[in-house]
Amino acid sequence: MKYILGFLFLVLTYTVSAQNKQLLYNVQELPQSLLSNPASVINFDKHIGIPFLSGFSVEGGSSGVSAYDLFRSDRDINTSIDIAIAELDSKDYFGVNQQLEILSFGWRSRKSEVYYSGGLYHEIDALVYFPKDIAVLAYRGNADYIDRAFDFSDLSFTAESLSVYHFGLQKQVNDSWQLGVRAKVYMSVANINSTDNTGTFVTRTTPEGPNFYSHQLRNVSLGVNTSGIASLFEEEESTEVNEIVSNAFLSDNAGFGLDVGFTHFINDQWLVTGSLIDIGFVRHKADVKNFSARGDYETSGIELEFPGAIQGVETTSYWQELEDEFEDAVTLEDSLSSPYISWRPLKINGSVQYSFGEDRGEGCNCRSKSKRIYKNRVGAHLYSIKRPRGFQTALTGYYEKQWGNKLLSRVTYTYDKRSSKNIGLLMSAKIDKFNLYLAADNLLEYSNLAKARGASLQLGMQLVFNNK
């Protein structure tokens, strides 16, 4: 278990971070829009990212509780925890996500008008569902919950660190459709997941039995898979760092994925987009460690007084018998090394956009179907990500404005389970061929971030070129 706790601690401590890029989605001036839709409209012919600086994003939060809810000054911590346990349910979650672009590049073929793009980025993603029943049992005990079954299926979490090599292309096939596809190779650095757990614990009254209460474990099936973690706790620090760096670029735990997308031009001003991101998997076969517990068990409690103690008989046999009885009933495995497959969290995007305010003094937009430049865009963006307990969805409305050729801004309003007042802002500036952007959401909470249930930050810089 030390491997599991250690990895979770590292992930939750060193990332302040889910994966919705509503501020970057379908922004024509930014190459990063191609990562959320390989068929996104772009108005440049070549881009080169500044290594390690072209794209950085960090996002995360909780669907049901904030730091302020737990540590507010007008009540003690025990009361806050008790209220949080009462209000949260097993579908509430705590999530973190971080992405860092290491390499990014792209160019347009003059002959075929296909835009090719590729690169390498690193990602950390973790999601922990609130284990409602387990939290109630651990914090409040079972004295007030006789005959209530505590469900172990509430235990569900995933966390991973991986690098992604990718290469894609897009092409406007006719006046109405632009299509795109991106191939990905995943290199897993570390992974841990525990989903699909089953089983219950219940305390029942048994007045006719050997004790007034009976404690029962029923249909228990708990499992945790890990890869790339166990060796980190067994090797020297220098070896650990070398192995992490090595796995980040070339790992034995590898997989494949695909992104697909489209842009449909309804007319000069209306367009509809859609994409499926990370249709893929990783197969874990190296440095794998599995943990499992399966079986049924029932006990009437521990006898603190028994004949052996009174007669001076060695009592350690009693505890050994209890241990043997439990191990015979519940099979515990902590040294398995069975390969397993983890599926990437599928992301679904869809949007509709209307452009208006034609700029008649700037010439034509030669990358656009309409051959015109519009200074204003409004739209709606629907985002959904597949998680172990269903899809997590967000709806965004946005207004985007082009301020001449040098500056662009986008203002967004996003509604999801974490917040109903999420306002975001993107600013992008272009100086000659150098482009810089900065974006953040949940701006209304910045006066007191402790009250925020989610926040994100994205920034990057690159060189963008247009063919003359």
N, C-alpha and C positions, 0 to 999 in steps of 0.2 A: 504493500500500500504506500510505502514511502515514495515510490516512483510516481504514483498517481498524484499524490498531494504536492510533491515537489514541482511537477510540470504545471499543474494548475496555478500554483503560487507564482511561478515565473511568468506565465501568460498574463494573469490578472494584475501583476505588479508592474510589469514593464510595458504594457500597452494600455493606454487610456482610450479605449475605443468603444455595426452591422453594415451594410454594403450598398445602401441606396445612394447613388450619385446623381440626385435630382438637379443639383446645381451645374453639373457638367453634361448631362444628357442632351444630345442633339445641339450642342453649341458649335456652330459652323467654323469658328475661328480656332478651335482647340483640337489638337490630335487626340487628346484623352477621350473625346466623345466616341472614338472608334472602338474603345474597349468595352463600352456598354451597348454599342450597336455597330457591327462591322459595316453596315450599309448607311451609316450616318452621313448626312450632307456635309461636305467640307469645301472651303473656298480657297484652298492652297494646293500647290503642286509638289511640294517636298517639305519634309520636316526632319530635324535632327534634335533629339533631346539632349540636354546637358546631363551627362552621366550622374546618377544618384540624385539629381535635382529636377528632372523633368516632370515628375509626378509623385507627390506624397499625399496620402490621405489617412486620416484616423477618425474613427467614429465609434460610438457606443453609448450604452446606457441601460436602463432598466424599464420594463413595461409597467411596473407597479409600485416602485418605491424609490425615493431619492435619498441622498446622504442627509439632507436636512430632516427628512421624516424620521431618521434613526437617531440623529444627534442634536435635535433641537433643544434649546436651553430651558424651555418651560416645563419639561418633564424628564424623569430619569430614564436611563437607557433601557432598563428592564420593561418599563411601560411601553416605550417605543417599539421594542422587539415584539412584545405581546400583541400590540395593535397591528404591526406589520404582518405577523403570522396569521392573524384573523382576516386581514383584508386580501392578502395574496392567495392565488390558487395555483394549481399545478401547470397552468398554461402561461403563467407569468414567467419572464425570463430575464437574464442578465447577459448582455452580448458585447463582444469587442471585435473590432476588425481594423487591421492596419495594412496598407499597401504602399510599397516603395518601388518606383520604377528605377531599374538599374541601367537599362539601355532602351532607347526608343528611336525608331527611324521609319521613314516612309518616302515613297516617290511615285509619281504618275508616269505611266508609259505613254509617250506621245503617239505611238502607233495605234495602240489598242484602247487608249483612254482608261485603262485599268489602274486603280490606285493600290499599290502594294504597301503593306506596313508590317512591322515586326518589332521584336524586342524581348526583354527579360524583366520580370518584376517579381518581388518577393511579397508574400502575404501571410499574415497571422490572423486566424479567425477562431473565435471561441464562443460557445453558447451553453449556458447552464440554465436549465429549467428549475424553478423553485420547487423543491421536494416537499410539498405541503404536508402529507401524512407523516413523513419521516421527521420533519421539523416539529410538528405537534407532539409526536411521541417523545422526541429527545428533549424538548423544552418544557413540556407540561406533564410528561409521564402518562401512565395508563390508568391511574386511580379513578379519574372521572370519565373514563371511556371504556367501561366494561361492556363486552359484547360488540364493540365497534372494531371492524377489520381495518387495520392500517395497511395501505396498498404500497408495495415496493415498486410498482410501475411508475410512481412519481419520480423516481431517480432516473434522470436522463441528462447527459451532457456530452458535448463534443468539443475538441480543441485540436488545432493543427497549425503547423508552420511549414510552408512549402514555397518553392520557387517555380515560376512558370515561364517556359520558353514559348513564344507564340509567333505565328506568321499568318497574315490574312490578305485578302484582296476584296475589292468592291468595284462594281461597274454599273453604269446607268445603261440598261439594256434597251430602253426605248424612252419615249417622252413621258411615260407614266410610271415606270418602275426603275428603281435602283436596288441591286441585290449585293449582299456581302456575306463572306464566310471567313472564319478564323480557326486554324488548327492550333492545338496546345499540347505541350508535353509538360507534365507535372513531375517535379522532383521533391519528394517529401523529406523534410528535415526531421520532423517529429509529429506524432499523431497519438491521440488518445480519444476513445469514445466508449460510451456505455449507454446503450439504448435497448428498447424491447425487453426490459426487465419485467419479471412477473413475481407474484407471490404475495402473501398477506401474513400479518402478525395480529393475533387477537387474544384477548384475555376473557375467559368465560367463567361464570359462576358454576361450580360443581359441588354443591353441598353434600352429595352422596359419595363423593370421591375421597381420595386420601388427603386432599387439601380443599379449602373452600374455593380456590381459584385454579384454573388450568390455563397455561400459556401455550399457544399453538402457532407453529410455522406451517403454512400450507402452500404447496405448489411453488416453492421458492426456486427461481431461476435467475440468478444475477451474474452478469458478466462484464468484464472490462478488457478492451483490447488496447495495446500500446505498441508503438514502434519508434525506434530512434531515441528512446528515453533511458532504458535500463542501463545501457553502457555508459551513459553520462555520469552515473553514480558509482561506477566501478573503476573509472580510469582517472589518471592524473589530470589536473586542470589544463595543462598545455595540450594534452591529447584530446580533451573534450573540445577545445576551441578548434583544433585542426579538423576534427571529425564533423563538427557543425558546419564549418566553411566548406568542407569537401561535399557534404550531402546537399548543401544549398545549390551547388552547381552540377553535381553528378551523383545521384543517389541510386541505390539498389531498389529502393521503394519508389517506383515510378508509375505513371499512368498517362492516359491520353484523354483529350477533351475537344469539344467543338463549340464554336459560337456561330449562330446564323442570325441574319437580320434582313430587313427590307425597309425601303422608303417608297411610299406611293404618292406621286404628285397628282392630286385631284385636279388642280388648275394652277394658274400662276401664283396664287397666294395661299392655297390650302394644301397641306400635306399630312399624311398619316404614316407613322413608323411603328415597327415592332421588332423585338429580338428575343432570342433564347441564349443565355450566357452560361457557360460551364456545364455543358452536357457531357459529363465525363466521370472518371473514377481513378483511384490510385490503388495499386496492388501492393500490399505490405508483406514482405517476406524476410527482410533482414532486421536484426536487432529487435525481434518481436517478443513480447511478453504478454501472456494472457492470464487473467484471473477469473475464477468462476466459483459459484456456490449453488448447489442444486439439491433439492430433497424436501422432506417433511419431518417435523419434529414436534413433540409435545412433552411438556413437563408440568408437574404440579408444584414446582418450586424447589428451592434448595433447603434441605433439612439441616438446621443449625445444631440440633441435638439428635444423636442416634446412638444405638447400643455400643458401637465400637469405641466411642469417646468415653463412655462411662466405664467400660471394662478395661480401659487402658490399651486397647488394641490399636495398632498403627492406623491412623485415619487417612493417610494420603491415598489409600486405595479407593476411598469413597470418591475423592475428587477425580481420580484417574478413571473410575467407572463412569462418572458423569461425562468426562471428556470423550471417552471411548464411545459412549452411547450417542453423543451428539455427532461425532465423526462418522459413525455407522449410518446415521439417519441422513445427514447432510454432507454431501461430497464437496470438499474444498480442494481447489486446484490453484496453485500460485506459481507454478514453474512450467507452464505450457508455452510452446513456441509455434503455434499454428498460424500459417499465413491467413490473411483476411483482406477484404476489399472494402474501402471506404468510398462513398459516392460524394462528389462535389455538390455543394448546395446550388441547385438550379435557380437562376434568376430570370424573371420574365419582365420585359419592358414593353410598354405601348404608349403611344402619344398621338395627339392631334394638335396641329399648329396652324395659325393664321398670321400672315405677314401683311403689313400695311405701311403706308407712309413712304411712297417711292421717292428715292433720292435721284432727281434728274440731272444733278450736276456732277456725278461721280463716274459716269460711264456705265459699262455693263458689268454684270457679275458673270464671268465666262464659265464658272463652274456650276451655275444654276440653270435649271430647265427654262425658267422664264427669261433668262438673260437680263434680269433687272436686279437692282439693289433696293431692298426695303429696309428702312431704318428701325422699324418696330416689329416685334413678334410677340404674340400671346399664345399660350397653349396649356394643355393639361397632360400630365404624365402619370401613368399608373405603373407601379412597381410592385413585384411580389417575389419573395424568396422562399424556396421549399426548405422546411426545417423538419426535424423528427416528429413533431406533433402538429404538422400542417403548415400551410402557407402563412407568412407574415407579409402584410400588404400595406402600402402607403399610396396616397393620392396627392399629387402636387399640381398647383396652378402657378403659372409663371408669366412674367412680363420681361421682355428683353429689349434693350435699346442699343443701337449702334451710334456712337458719338463720333462722326467723321470716320476716318480710316485708322485712328490710333487707339480708340477706347471703346470698350463694350461693357455693359452692365446687365445683370439679370437679378430680379427680385422674385423670390418664391414663397409660397405658402404651402406647407405640407401637413397633412392630417394622417396620423397613424395611431396605434395603440398607446404609444408612449406620450404623445402630446397632441393637443388640439390648437395650439398657438405657436407653431413652429414657423418663424419667419427667417428666410435665408437671403444672403447677398453674395453675388459673384462680381468681381471686377477683373477685367483683362485689359492689359495695355500692350501696345506694339510700338517698339522703337526701332525703326528701320526693319531689320529682319529678326530682331530679338523680341520674343513674346514672354510675358510674365502674367500669371493669374493667381488670384487669391480668393478663396470662397469659404464661407462659414454659415452654419445655420443655427437655429434656436437663439437668435440674437436677443430676444426679449428676456432671456434668462441670464445674460452675461453680467448683469448687476449683482447676481447671487447664484453662481454656478452650482452651489450645493443643492439648490431647489430643482435644478434641471434633471429630467429623467433621460435626457439624451442630448448629444451634441456632436458636431463633426467639423473637421477642418480639412481643406484641400489646398494645395499650392503647387506650383511648378513653373519651369521656365524651359524654353526651347527656341531653336531657330526655325523659322518658317519662310518658304520661298514660293514665289509665283513665277511661272514661265512667262517670258515676254512674248 
